[in-house]
Amino acid sequence: MLRLKNICKTFNKGKINEQKVFDNFSLSIDEGDFISVIGSNGAGKSTLLNIISGKVEVDAGTIELKGEDVTDQKEYEKCKRISRIFQDPALGTNPSMTIYENLSIAKNKGKRFGLSFLIDKKDEDLFKGTLKVLGLGLEDKLHTPVSQLSGGQRQSLALMMAVMGNPELLLLDEHTAQLDPKTSEIVMDITENVVKERGLTTIMVTHNIEYAIRYGNRLIMLHRGEKVLDISGEEKKNITKEKLLSLFKDISDRTLFA
């Protein structure tokens, strides 16, 4: 479903602060995979999502989405097929608009439309049904400005907006990092239910090792732009937080003293 072949990316080439992130990096993702990606700061996690989404261009290598070469496609072109939720709840929604207006924009993503859709009531039942599954009561607040919602409510709304157009790929960029622990658990449960229900191919970058173990069918650890762990099935089910931390420490120590 998604294939990255021999990806190379260096920032600030030829300058004193040159930073090589990926060098001949390859990754294949099957349709329906829910992949958790972990790693230290600078491992390449967010850059990986930026490359896939088209926000960052590669220096070399190819990106294929369902067999189509999308390497040179811009972010606005890929966004018709790829949805992304960011760490900051404010980035996935428009706070000055109501819940209804935000959902209307998401529903018409990639289509031509005028401002008249903002006052069209025909989608009200659809939006209420979409929000009801969240269990947060947002279906009764359709005409409430998003700025009045909590961070968890915003991220949940952003998730429903992201999947409304049935994207081929969903990217979650530490989407619970700015939420308190209780709210994070709620958002993660909602995420798991939505991904499973819709059969979405998903890549989730997270710093939360427990989430990486608990959610998804595959776990990848990056370190300095390299894939140092890639497990699924029974191996992932049997992995523990202690094993992961021990592995990460061993890899860090070997790198440090190499």
Residue pairs with C-beta under 8 A, 6 or more apart in sequence:
1 29
1 30
1 31
1 32
1 33
1 65
1 66
1 168
1 169
1 201
2 27
2 28
2 29
2 52
2 63
2 64
2 65
2 66
2 169
2 201
3 26
3 27
3 28
3 29
3 62
3 63
3 64
4 25
4 26
4 27
4 28
4 51
4 52
4 61
4 62
4 63
5 26
5 61
5 62
5 63
5 64
6 24
6 25
6 26
6 60
6 61
6 62
7 22
7 24
7 25
7 26
7 51
7 58
7 60
7 61
7 63
8 22
8 23
8 24
8 25
8 58
8 59
8 60
8 61
9 20
9 21
9 22
9 47
9 51
9 56
9 58
9 59
10 18
10 19
10 20
10 21
10 59
11 18
11 19
11 21
12 18
12 19
13 59
20 225
21 44
21 47
21 225
22 44
22 47
22 48
22 51
22 58
22 225
23 225
24 61
25 44
25 61
25 225
25 226
25 227
26 61
27 48
27 220
27 227
29 35
29 201
29 203
30 201
31 201
32 199
32 200
32 201
33 201
33 202
33 216
33 217
33 218
34 195
34 200
34 201
34 202
34 204
34 215
34 216
34 217
34 218
35 202
35 203
35 204
35 216
35 217
35 218
35 219
35 220
36 204
36 206
36 211
36 212
36 213
36 215
36 216
36 218
36 219
36 220
37 45
37 48
37 203
37 204
37 205
37 206
37 212
37 220
37 221
37 222
38 45
38 205
38 206
38 207
38 209
38 212
38 219
38 220
38 221
38 222
38 244
39 45
39 221
39 222
39 223
40 223
40 248
40 252
42 224
43 222
43 223
43 224
43 225
44 222
44 224
44 225
45 205
45 222
46 173
46 174
46 205
47 56
48 203
48 205
48 222
49 84
49 171
49 173
49 203
49 205
50 56
51 57
51 58
51 63
52 63
52 82
52 169
52 171
52 203
53 75
53 78
53 79
53 82
53 84
53 171
54 70
54 73
54 74
54 75
54 76
54 77
54 78
54 79
54 82
55 75
57 72
58 71
61 71
62 69
62 71
63 69
63 70
63 71
64 70
65 78
65 81
65 82
65 168
65 169
66 168
70 77
70 78
79 109
79 110
80 109
80 110
80 165
81 167
81 168
81 169
82 167
82 168
82 169
82 170
82 171
83 162
83 163
83 165
83 167
83 169
83 170
83 171
84 162
84 170
84 171
84 172
84 173
85 92
85 155
85 158
85 159
85 162
85 170
85 171
85 172
85 173
85 175
86 92
86 173
86 174
86 175
87 173
87 174
87 175
87 177
87 178
88 178
89 151
89 152
89 154
89 155
89 158
89 178
89 179
90 154
91 158
92 154
92 155
92 157
92 158
92 159
92 161
92 162
93 102
93 146
93 154
93 157
93 158
93 161
94 101
94 102
94 105
94 146
95 145
95 146
95 147
96 145
96 146
96 147
97 105
97 118
97 145
97 146
98 142
98 143
98 144
98 145
98 146
99 127
99 131
99 138
99 141
99 142
99 143
99 144
99 146
99 149
99 157
100 118
100 123
100 124
100 127
100 142
100 143
101 118
102 146
102 157
102 161
103 123
103 127
103 130
103 157
103 160
103 161
103 164
104 117
104 118
104 120
104 123
105 161
106 160
106 161
106 162
106 164
106 165
107 123
107 126
107 164
107 165
108 117
109 164
109 165
110 165
124 142
127 139
127 142
128 139
128 142
129 139
130 160
130 164
131 138
131 139
131 142
131 157
131 160
132 139
133 193
133 194
134 156
134 160
134 190
135 190
136 152
136 153
136 156
136 186
138 149
138 153
138 156
138 157
141 149
146 154
146 157
149 157
150 183
151 178
151 179
151 183
152 179
152 183
152 184
152 186
152 187
155 175
155 176
155 179
155 187
156 186
156 187
156 190
158 175
159 175
159 187
159 190
159 191
159 194
160 194
162 170
163 170
163 194
163 198
163 200
166 198
167 200
168 201
169 200
169 201
169 202
169 203
170 195
170 200
170 201
170 202
170 203
171 202
171 203
172 191
172 202
172 203
172 204
172 205
172 206
173 205
174 205
174 206
174 207
175 187
175 191
175 204
176 183
176 184
176 187
176 188
176 206
176 208
176 211
177 206
177 207
179 187
184 208
188 211
188 215
191 204
191 215
192 215
194 200
195 202
202 216
204 211
204 212
204 215
204 216
206 212
209 241
209 244
209 245
210 241
212 219
212 244
213 219
213 236
213 239
213 240
213 241
213 244
216 236
217 232
217 233
217 236
218 230
218 231
218 232
218 236
219 229
219 230
219 231
219 232
219 236
219 239
220 227
220 229
220 230
221 227
221 228
221 229
221 230
221 244
221 247
221 248
222 228
223 248
223 251
223 252
223 255
224 255
228 247
228 251
229 247
231 239
